[in-house]
Amino acid sequence: MRQSLKNYLPFLFILLSFKAHSQQNTRSPYSLFGVGLRQYNGFADNSAVGNNGASYRYESNFSFSNPASLSALKFSAFNIGGYMDMGTVKTSLLSQNFSNAGLGYLALGVPLKKIKGGLAFGIQPYSDVGYNIYNVKDSSGVSISNEFEGRGGLSRLNIGLGSMIGKYISLGFNYSFIFGQMDESSRRRYPGSIAKISYAENRSTYLNGHHLDLGMQFHLATDSGFSQILGIVLSNKTKLKGDLERIGYTFNEPFLGNETLKDIIFSDTVSKKLILPQSLTINYSIGKNEKWQITAGYSKTMWQNYQSIFGDNGGFSNDQGYSLGAFYCAKAFDKRIKNEKFLRYVKSIRYSVGYFHQDGYIRVNGNPIAENGITFGFGFPFTKTHKNYDGSQKLITSRIFVTGEFVRRGTTSFSLIQENFFRIKLGLNLADSWFNKRLFN
C-alpha cells in the first residue's frame, strides 16, 4: 500500500485534508514512510538550543539524549512536557492549514550518590504517523477517488543509568522498550457509480522491541566555573517484532457515502519484523556554570540499514544533521533577596536560541526531504531552599521552559510537498531533594 502511495505523493493534484484528533500527534504526509516521523528524545530546554542534548550536564536536571548526564545529578528531577503545532502544508498550487497537540515526555531522575551517578525512568514518543491524502480525478466521465489514511506511532519506555568514571569521564546507558501500533488504509472509490467496484485495504501493524543507547561525556571545569563538555551517544541497530493484520475487500457505492460490501478478498495475520538503524551523535559545549553556554552538534543515522516489515529498505538514505545553540542567564534567582525582586527575576530567566538542519533520509523520486529549524526559548526559574543536616543551606532551582520552533520540511519544487509550521513546547523541570535517607528515625 505504501509503495502505491509513493506514486501519488509528488503530483500537484494531491489534495491534503487535515483534521485535529486527540489521539494523533502529527499531521504530515511524510509520516507515511517507515515507522512515521521520528521524534526528538530531548526535553524542552534541549530543543530551545537547536535540539542539542548530548553535552547536557547539570546538577538539577538530566536528558535522555545522553544518559551520561545522569552522573551530574545532585537532586531528584521530575520532567513533564507537551507541544502544539500550527502550520501549513502546501504544494506549488494548493495550501492547507493544520494544527495538532500531544504529550511530549514524562520522566523522573534520582541521584545515586554511592556510585556518583543517577537513575532515570520515563516515557516519550519515538515516532508518529498521521496523514490523510486524497486524490480525486475523472476518467471518461467516471469519478475516481484514491484515499490514503494513517494514524498511530511508536512509544518508548526508558530506563537510564549514568555514573562518573574518574574525575573527567562519565558513562551511561538507556534501555528502551519500543512499542506501538500503526493503523493505515487505502481506498480506491468510484462514488456514485453502480457498475464500478470499489476496493479497500485496512492494515494494523503491532510492533515491539528492545533498544539501547550508550553515552559518554568528557567534562572539564575550572574553579571559576568555566567548563567544557564533549558528549558522544551511540544508538544500536534495533529489531522490532510484531504482527500485521490485513483485510482487503470490495464494495459498491451507488450513492455518495452509502457503501455496500461485495466481497472479502483476503483477511489474515502474519508475523513480521522491522530493523531500525544505528546512529551516532556528538555535541560539544563550552560555558560557565549555568550563566552561559554555546553548543554545537553533529549526528548521523544509517538509514540505509533500515528494513521495513516487507523486507525492503524503502528507498531511505543515510541522514546527517548539524546544530548550533546557546543560552544566557545573567544571574541565579534567589527568592530570599527582597530588593529589586522583579529586575532580579528578569535577569534570572534563561534565554536560549538555536538552529538545526537534517539532510533527510526520506527520498521521493530521488529528492531528499530536508528539515530546517530555528529555535528559541525561555526558562522561568522558581527556587527552594534545602537545609542540610549540618545546618547549611542549598538553593535548588527548578524551571518552567517555553520553547518555540519555526520548522520547514520538504519543498514545493519537483512537484513535492512543503510543511511550514510553528511548534511551541511547554516543559516543567521540578528539582528537589527527595528520597533522602533520614539521619535519625
N, C-alpha and C positions, 0 to 999 in steps of 0.2 A: 504493500500500500504506500509506504514512504517513497519507494522508487518512482511510482507513478506520479506522486505529488510533486517530486522534484521537477518533473517536466512542465508543470503548470506555474511554478513559482516565478520564473523570470519574466513572464509576459505582462504587457501593460494592462490587459483587460482583467487582471485579477481584482476581485472585489474583496475588501477586508472588512469584517464585521466584528467589533469588539464590544462585549457586554461585561460589566462588573459582576463578579461572583465571589462570595465569601470564601470558597474553598480553592480558588485559583489565584496563584501568586505571581503569574506573569501573563502578558498578552503580547506574544511575539511570534510572528510567522517562522522565525528561525529556531524556535523551540521544538519544531518537528524533527530536527536532526538529532541523532544519537539518543541520549537519555534526557534531552532537554538542555536548557541553558544552565551552565554551571554557576553556582552562587559563591561569592567571596566568603571565606571562612573566618574573617576577622570581625571585630566589633566596630561600633560606630566611630570611635576615635581613630581606629586604624584606617577606616575609609576616608576620614577627613584629610589625611596626609597622603592621598593617592593610592590607597589600598596597600600600604606598607605595614607589615606586622612582624616580619621575621626577626627584626632587630629591636623589637619592643621589649622593654625591661624596666619595671617599676615595682616599688615595694607595696603598692596598694591595688595593683591590677595585673592581669596577665592576658595572653592571647593564644587561642588555639592555632593561630598562624605559625607559631613556633612554641612547642611545649617546653623548650629550654627556658622560656621566660618565667615559668613557674618557680624556678630556683631563686628568683629575686623577691618572692612574696614574703612580707613580714606580717601582713594582716589578711584575714579572710576577705574574699572579694566576690560579691554577687553581681551578675550582669544579666540584663534583660533588654531586648531591643526589638523594634518593629520598623516598617518602612511603608512609604506610599509613593507610587509612580504616577506621573501625569505627563502625557506627551502625545506625539503624532506619529502615525505610520503612513508612509506615502510612497507612491511611485512618481514618475515624471508627469502623470496625468491626474492621479487620484490621491486623496488625502483623507485620513480618518483619525479622529481623536480617541484616546483611551485613558483609562485610569484603573488602578488596582492597588491593593494593600495586602500586607501579610506580616506574620511574626518572623522576626529575623533570627533570634537566638535566645537561649536561656542557659545560664552556666553558673557554676559555683566553684571557686578555688580556695583551698585552705593551705596554709604553710605547714611544712613538716620540718621542725627545727632540728631534729636529731640527724637528719640526712642533708641538712642545708638545702632543702628543696620545697616542693609543693605538689599537691594533688588536685585535679580538677575533674568535674563532671559537667556534661552539657548536651544539649540537643540543638540542631540547626539544620536548615535545608541544604541539601547537596546539589540538587538540580530541580528545575521547574519546567513543566510542559503546559502550554496554554495557547491554543491557536484556533481560530475559526476562519477558514479560507473558502470563498465561494467564487466559482467561475461559471457565468451564465452566457450562453450563446444560442443562436438559431441556426438550424441546418435544414434546408428545404422546407422551411415553414414550421419545423418542429423545435420547440424549446428544449434545450439540454442544460441541465444543471449539474455541475461537478462540485461536490461539497466535501471538505476535509475538516475534521474537528479533533482536538486532543486536549487532555487535561491530566493533572496529576504531577508526579515527580518523585524524587528520592530524598530521603532524610538521612541524617547521620547522628547516632548516639556516640558521644565522645568520652573517653577516659584518658586523661593526660597526666603524666608524671615527669617532673624535672628536678635535677639536682646539680649542685656545684661539684665539679671535679677539679680540685685545686683552687687556686685563688682567681684565676683568669678565664677558666673554661667551665661552661655549663652544658649538660646534655639532657635530652628529654625525648619522650615519645608520646604520640597519640595513637590509641587504639580506637577505631571507629567501626561500629556495626551499621552498615548502609542497608537501607530497606525502603520499599515503596511500591507504588502501583501507578501504571500509566494506562489510561483508557483512551483509545483512538478509534475513529470511524471514518469510512469513506463511502460516499453515496453517488451514484450516477442516476439522476432522476429525469423523467420525461413528464413533468407536471401537465395535467390536462389532456394527456394522450391515452386513449383506450387501447390502441394497437401496440404501443411500445411497452416493453417490460423494463422496469427499473431494477437496479441492483444495489445492494448494500453489504458492507462487511464491517463487523464490530470486533474489536480486539482489545483484550485486557492483559497486560503483562505485569507479573508479580516477581520482584527481584529482591535478593538479599545477599550479603556477603561481608567479608572482613577486610578492613583497610588499615594500613599502618603508615604513620608519618614519623620520621626520625629528624630531630632538631639539634642544632648545636649553636652556641653563642660564645664568641671570644669577646671579653669585655675588659676594658682598661679604664681606670678612674684615678684622678689625682686628688690630693687633699682639698683643692679648691672647688671640686665638683665637676671639673671638665672630664668628659667621658667619650669613649669611642666603643662602638659595638658592631661586630660583624656577625650577622645571623645567617645560617645555612639550614635549609629544610629539604629533605629528600623524601618523596612520597612513592610508595611501591606500586607496582602493577597489581591491579585488583581484579579478581574473578568473582562475578556475581552469578548466582544460580536462581532459577525460579521456573514458573510455569507461564505458558502462553495459552490463553483461552481465546478461541476464534469461532465466529459464526458468520456464515455468508448466506444470504437469501435474496430472492427476487420478489418484487411486488408491483402491483399496478397502482396508478394514481389518477383515476379518471377525473377527479375534482381536486383542486388545489388543497393540500393539507389532509386529504382523505385517502389513506393508504390501505390497500388490501393485500395481505400476504398471499403469495402464489406458491413458492417452493423454498424449502431449506436446502441449499446446495451442499453445505458441509457444516459440521459442528464438532469441534474436537479440543482437546487439551494436550499440549506437548511440553516436555521439559526442555528448557533452554539454558544457555549460559552466555555471558557477556563479559568482555575484558575491558577494563578502564586502564588508561595509560599511566606510566610513571611520570613524575615531574621533579624539577629542581628549582628552588627559589633562593636567591641571595639578596640580602639587604645590608647596607652599611649606614650607620648613623653616627653623627658627631653632635655633641651638645654639652650643656652644662646643667646638671641636675634636672629639675623639671621646669627650668626657666626658658630654655630654647633648645631646639633640635632641628637638624637638617638630615634628611634620609633619602637615599637612592636605592632603587631595586631593579632586579632582573629576574625573569622566570622563563622556563622553557618546559613545555609539556609535549611528550612524544605521542601525539595523536595518530601517527602512522601505525602505532602498535594497537590501536583500538580495534576491537572486534565486536560487531553487533550480534544480536540474537539470531541473525540469519547467516552468520559466519563470514560476512564481508567487512571491509574497512569503512564503508560509507563514503569513500572519497575524501576522507579527512587528511589534513597535512599537519606537520608539527607546528606548534604555536609558540611564539616568543612574545614576551611582554616587558615593558620598560615603565618605570615610575619614578616620581620625584615628589617629595613633600617636606613641609616644615611647619613648626608651631612656635608660638611665643607666648610666654606668660610672665608679666613684669615682676610679680611677687606673689608669694603664697598668701592665702586668705586666713586670717585668724579672727574668729568672732569675739574673742576676749578683748580685742582692742576696740575701743568705742569711738575714738576720734576719727573724723573723715571716713566714716564707715562706708558710704556709698562709693566714694572715689577709690578707696582701697579695694572694694569688691570688683569694680570695673577693671582695675589693674590685675586682679587675680584670675580673670577669665582667660582660658586658654584659646588663642586664636590660631586656626590651622588653615593651610592651603595645600593643594596638591594637584598632580596631573598623572594620568596613566594612559598607556596605549597597549593594545593587544593586536598582533598581526592578524589573528583569526585562524581557527582550524577548520571552519566550515568553508567549503568552496561550492559555488553554484555556477555551472558552465565554465569552470576554470577560474572564476573570480573569487578571491578571498573576502570574507565578511569581517572587516576590521572593526575595532571598537576603540573609541577615544573618549576620555572623560576629564573634566575639570572639577575639582572638589574643594570644599571649604567647610569649616566647622567652628563651633563654639562649645567650650567646655565650662559649664557653670558650676562652681565649687560650693560645697557645704561641708563643714568640718565638725569634728567631735574630739573632745579631749579625753584621752585614755590615761588613767592613773596606774602606774606600775607598782609592784609590791614594795619597792624601796622608797616610795613617795614621790618619785619623779613623774613628770607628765609628758605625754607624747601626743602631738596633734595629728589626727587621722583625717585625710582629705578624700571625700567622695565627689563625684561629678555627675551632672546631667549633660549628656552630649547631644547637640543638634547638628547634624551633618547634611549638607546639600551636595548633590552631584548633577552636573549637566553632562549627559551621555549621548553620543552619536554612534549608532551601529548600522553598518551596511552603507549602501549608496543607491542613488537613483540612476546612476549610469548603467549601461549594459542591460537596461530593462529590468533592473533589480529593485529591491525594496529598501528604504531607509527608515530607521527609527530615530527620532529625536525626543528625548524625554528628560524630565527633571525628577530626580529621586530625593526624597527627604527621609533621613533616618533619625530616629529618636532612641537614644540608649541611656540606660541608668547603670552606673558603676557605684555600688554601695560597698564601702570598705569599713570593716570593724574588727575588733579583737574578740572573735568568737572562739568557741571550743577550747578555751584555755583550761589547763588543769589547775584546780584550786590549791593554794599553798596550805590551807587548813580546811578540814572537813567540819 
